[in-house]
Amino acid sequence: MLNREKNFKPDHGKWICGRCHVPLEQLKVQALYLQGAFDVTLPRCPKCGMTLVPESLATGKMVEAEGLLEDK
Amino acid sequence: MHATQSLCPVCLRRLEAAYEEDGDGAVYLTRTCPQHGRFSALVWPARDAVPSLCSFDQWHVVKTPSYPERPQTGTDKGCPYDCGLCPSHAQHTCHGLLELTLACNLACPLCYADAGGQAPPPDPSRETVSGQLKRLLEASGRCNVQFSGGEPTLRADLPDLVREAKALGFPLVQVNTNGVLLGRDPELAQRLAEAGLDSVYLQWDSLDPERLAVLRGTRVPNLLELKERAVEHCARAGLGVVFVATVVAGVNETELGDLLRDAVRRGPVVRGLHVQPASFFGRSPCGLMSSRRFTLAHVMQAFCDQAPEWVHGTDFHPPHCEHSLCSFNAVYARVGSGLKSEREGMDKAMGGGMAVAAAEGSRIAKAYTARLWARPSQDAGRGDGAGADCCGEGPQDAFSQFLVARSADRRFTLSGMAFQDALSVDVERLRGCCIHIVRPDGRLVPFCCQNMTSIAGHALYPGRLDPAHDLAPDRSGDAPV
């Protein structure tokens, strides 16, 4: 498991949780995929835990890591 | 065990066929031609011959078919006589192969394309190749591209063709070569790299000059030395190299462990070792009927026996793109001067035994090959984690650290592919093929269909560089060759 974290803020704008109507906060979350676990800080609703994965992360490093965890 | 269809190796007519197991667990593909009799080919060896491997039954991935979005031929005579692809083809293109020439600077006793003869047909023109690339893109999207032949480096416009393929957006562009010109001309690798070439698929059969001569002839006496120089030139140019060994029982099957150790020793420029048990089509030093069948399972067991320090039977898995009997794959991490398997957890990654959609298998295989066979990055070998911090924003996040630790540069693939000849051909495998040769007229023909020849040498799809040639003759009925 890797635990050196980095803050991934939204690509733009201020985000509000659609369900709880409170602003998202930068909170530590653990992303799990197959046998990989990644501790990162992401925009998250402090009430319900809904997490935003910024597009740049989802289509960038996250997809690269996902590819490396998959095999032919 | 399992019913399928095959061909008569004499007349290439389609026949009902079956996989049959004998008392020792060896599996054979058998069928009977009403005119030429019964034929049988070993597909999986007896249990005691492959003690490190799973059984034939377990070597299997279930796939739901994915049909061509834009078929270029109709379904008329039935598989394998309608290739182009027809609407019944069950897998997308993973690799599109373009044969740029049938000229060659070697005259290998073993050559699937029967290239390097005294009077090869004219090379397809630049315009023809451009048309083929565009047709491939229309039919198959952004798959991986391999320029093949003959010897494609003999074409002076090869860098231009590479540039054109990259400009069309194909993610991995590879050249399949014997390495002679790459070894002789130190600038060629650089020119190809500048054009955007990602990977060199380098014929690499033996480290012993005498064995090499059996497979590759003696036209170039210092062949091994030139190949080694080619690797150096590719490394300098930043190109990824995949070593490709054709294995013939009785010639080089005892050398697989040494080939693996040698490939690893040469460092990250060598992205993997890919082994192809010889198939009997085109030109071959051994007869189709008389040769000992060396199957994929034999190859995997040979690695377990000859490189036990790194390779174990559980490292290998069947493919998720092509048919299970067409290939195997294993991924290792380069650790120190050796290898460590990265198999753990991969079953789960691919659905844990669930049926895989062929389209998803194809997507993953394309991305996998593009990632692991391409040029090593500038950061290859760096262990400080700085390589992945593209943004230069200070401390590494967990994703970046992972990307460095598991980067493609530190991985090594050990893979193999068993092509089908007229004795081992299974129509179901042909229908699931993802490696398609783009003919000059733009039709896509599965690799083994394009290369298939009968015992007497008649091709299923003749006139490989002739744009005007007819489709495969009708052998679906009772008319033998």
Contacts between the chains, C-beta under 8 A, distances in Angstrom:
chain1	res1	chain2	res2	distance
A	2	B	398	4.2
A	2	B	401	5.1
A	2	B	402	5.9
A	3	B	398	6.8
A	4	B	395	6.2
A	4	B	396	5.6
A	4	B	397	6.9
A	4	B	398	6.3
A	4	B	401	6.1
A	5	B	397	6.3
A	5	B	398	6.4
A	6	B	393	7.8
A	6	B	395	6.3
A	6	B	396	7.0
A	6	B	397	3.0
A	6	B	398	7.5
A	6	B	400	7.5
A	8	B	397	7.3
A	34	B	345	5.6
A	34	B	348	5.7
A	34	B	349	4.9
A	35	B	344	6.9
A	35	B	345	3.6
A	35	B	348	7.3
A	36	B	402	6.5
A	38	B	398	4.1
A	38	B	399	5.7
A	38	B	402	6.7
A	39	B	398	5.3
A	40	B	397	5.9
A	40	B	398	5.6
A	40	B	399	6.9
A	57	B	399	7.5
A	61	B	388	8.0
A	61	B	397	7.6
A	61	B	399	4.0
A	61	B	400	6.3
A	61	B	403	6.4
A	62	B	399	6.3
A	64	B	399	7.7
A	64	B	403	5.7
A	65	B	399	5.2
A	65	B	402	5.3
A	65	B	403	6.1
A	65	B	406	8.0
A	67	B	367	5.8
A	67	B	368	7.7
A	67	B	371	6.3
A	68	B	371	7.8
A	68	B	402	7.4
A	68	B	403	7.1
A	68	B	406	4.8
A	68	B	407	7.7
A	68	B	408	7.5
A	69	B	345	7.6
A	69	B	349	5.9
A	69	B	406	8.0
A	70	B	349	5.0
A	70	B	350	7.2
A	70	B	364	5.7
A	70	B	368	7.3
A	71	B	317	7.4
A	71	B	329	7.1
A	71	B	331	5.9
A	71	B	342	7.9
A	71	B	346	4.5
A	71	B	349	5.9
A	71	B	350	6.7
A	71	B	364	7.8
A	71	B	368	6.8
A	72	B	319	6.2
A	72	B	320	6.5
A	72	B	321	7.0
A	72	B	329	4.9
A	72	B	364	6.4
A	72	B	365	5.0
A	72	B	368	4.2
A	72	B	369	7.3
A	72	B	415	8.0
